[in-house]
């Protein structure tokens, strides 16, 4: 049972709702621990194919709870390090899930909230969404979220926004690669559902392998080692039951078994 989250299951789709709407889904040690546990549990659930991350209320997530940050500021270095490791671990757990993940961003995604959106594989934003790496305004830096933001928007854009803490609207977020799609508030869920349907058509093992492939190949020089690595990956995957089923289904003009009836 969670106190800061709700898990909604709809067939093969699980939605994790951050459920602190009165605090704009700002996270503290409890939400961090619960989100970590939820990601681990859903990643291990064979009935779940896609995970959507959303926030109840007006905001996706306003980042770190200021009361939690105030407590941390009064703690020693060891306590601060433990808190930072827990946050970094949660983000990595989310980012490295084998299942496809979608961030459903309907409102503010600030600081760590912007990090959560970046840690998901796909981000869909409402036209009312707004993003910012606002940490420098509090005398800190977006450290734990930086690997995922750099992956999403690149070092050049991050150099600007990490220092200015400017607000980024949905259109600008799409322009710089932070989100994949922007939809009007009333069509946000339909856009998420459209992407979910596309994901459900793919083989689950192939999708997990595709995510691992990107981590292995990104920013690597194209040399003999990398070419050999990619050859081994596709050769091993072609020999799996899922690949045989996918190819047979295509040739037989039928749906593969992972799509159900």
N, C-alpha and C positions, 0 to 999 in steps of 0.2 A: 504494500500500500504506500502511495506517495502523498506527501502533503503539499508539494509545490508543483506537481505535474498531474495531468490526466492523460491516460492512454486510450485512444479510441481505435477500435478495430473494425474494419469494413472489408470483409473478405481478405484478400492478400495485401491490403494496404493498412499500415499502422500510422496513426497520427499522434505525435507527442505534442501535447498542448502545455506550454509553460503557463501556469495558472496562478499568477500573482498580479492580476489586472490593476489592483489598487496601487501597486508599486511599479507599474509599467513593466512587469516581468523582469525586474532587476534581479540579478542573481547574487546569492550569498552561499555560504558553505553547504547549506541543505540542498538548494537547487542544483549546485554543482555535483554533489554526490548522487542525487537522484537522477540527474540527466545522464551521468556516467553509467549508472546501474541500468537505466532504461535502454540505452544504446546497446549495452552488452547483451541484455536479455532478448531484445528484438533481433539482434544480429544472429543469435543462436536459435531463433524460432523458424523452423523450416516452412511454416505456413505463411510467414510474412515475406513478401517480395519487395515492397517499396516502403520507405519510411519518410513521412512528411513531418517537418518541425514547424510549429506555429505558436503564436502567443494569443492568449485570451485578452479581450478588451481592445483598447485603441492602439496599443503598442506591441510590436514584435518583442523587443527587449531593449530596455534603456541601459543595458550593460551592468556594471557592478553596482550593487546596493551601497549607497553612500554611508549608511550606518555600519555596514560590514567593512567598508574601507576605513572608516574612522576607527573602528576597533583594531584593524590591522595596523594603522599608523601608530597606535599606542603599544603595539606588541614589539617584541624583540626580533632580531633577524631570523632566528630559527623558526618562529611561528609564521612570520611573513613568507619564508621560503616554503614551508609546508602548504600554506594557502596557495601560493603561486604554482607549486607543483600540481596541486589538485586541479586548478583551473586549466593548466597546460595539458594535463592528462585527460580531462574531460573533452577538450577540443580535439585532441589527437584521436580519442576513442570515436568521436563523431566522424571525423574526417576519414578514418581508416575502416569504417564499417564496410563489410563485403556487400551489403545491400545498397541499391541506389537511394540517395537521400535528396529531398527537395526542401528548401526553405520557403515558407509561405509568409512573405513580409507584407503586412497590411498597413503598418504605421512606422513609428520610430524604431530604428535599429542603430543604436548609438554605442560607441566603444565596443565592449565585449559582445553586444548584440550584433554589430557589424561583423565581428569575428565569427559568430555562430552562422550567419548567412554565408560567409566565405568558406567556412569549413564544410558546408553541405555541397554535394556534387552539382546541384542545380539550384538557382535562386529565381523565384518569381515574385515580383513586387507590384503592389498597388500604385497607382499614380499618386496616392497620398503618402507613400513611404518616403522616409528621409533617413539619411545615413550620415555618420560622422565618426572620425577617430578623435574624440574630444579629450583624450587623456592629458594632453599638455596643459589644458586649462586647469587641471588639478595638480600640476607639478609632477606628473608621472608620464609613462610612455606605454604605447600599445604593444607590450612585449610578447605576451603569450599568444596574442592573435596575429602577430606579424607574419608567421610563415604562411598562413592561409590568405591573408590580405595581399601579400606579395605574389602569391600564386594567382590570385584573382585579377589584380589590377597592375601588377608589375612595379618595379622599383621606382620608376620615374614618377608615376602618379602618387605612389606612397610617400615619396620624398616631400611632395607638396602637402598632402592632406595630413600626414603625421605631425607636421609642424604648424599648419594653419588651423587645424580643427574645424575647417569650414563645413557647413552643412551641404550635403550632396542630395539633390532631388532624384526622383526615380529615373527621369530621362537621362540625366548626367550619369547615374549609376550604370545604366545600360551602355552608355557611350564608352565608359572606361572599362567595361567588362566585369563589373561587380555583380550585375544581375543578367540573366539570360532573356527574360521576358518582362514586359510591363503591361498591366491590364487595368482597366477601370475597376473600382472597388467591387461593383456588382458582378463583374465577370472574372474576378480573381480566382475563385474556386473552380470555375469552368476551365480556366487556363491550366491550373494545377492538374485537374482531372485529365485534360488532353495529354499532358506530359506523362502522367501516370500510365495512361493507356498505351502510349508508345513504349514505355519501359516494360510493361507486362508482356509485350510481344517478343522481347528478347530472352535468350536463355539465361537463367540466373547464374550458373557457373561461368558462362562467358562474360557476363557483366562484371562479376567479381574479378575475373582474370583481366578484363579490360582496365579496371581501376588500378590493379597491380602493375599492369604494363605501363601505364602513364607514369606511375611513380618511378619505375625502373628506367624509362627512356628519357624523361624530361631533363633537359639541360645537359645531356650526355653527348660527347663527340661521336660522330658517325664514323666508327672504325670497325676493324674486324671483330673485336670483342662484342660490340653492340649488335652488329649484323648477326653474329652467331647466336647471341642471346635471343634475338627476335625469332630466328629460325627455330630454335629449340622450343620456344613458347608456343608457336602455332602448330608445330609438329606434334607436341604432346596433347594439345587441345583437340586436334582433329581426330585423335584416337579415342576420345571419351564417348560414353553413351549419349551424352547430350548433343554432341556434334553430329553423331550418326543419326540421331532422331531429327535434328534440325534439317539436315540435308535431305533425309528421306521425306519429311513432311513437305518440303518445298517441291520436290520432284513429284510427289503424289498429290499435290495441290490440296493439302489439308493443313489444319492448324497443328503445330507441335504440341506434345503432351503437356508442356509446362503452361499452356494457355487454358487448360481445362476443357470442358465440353463447350 
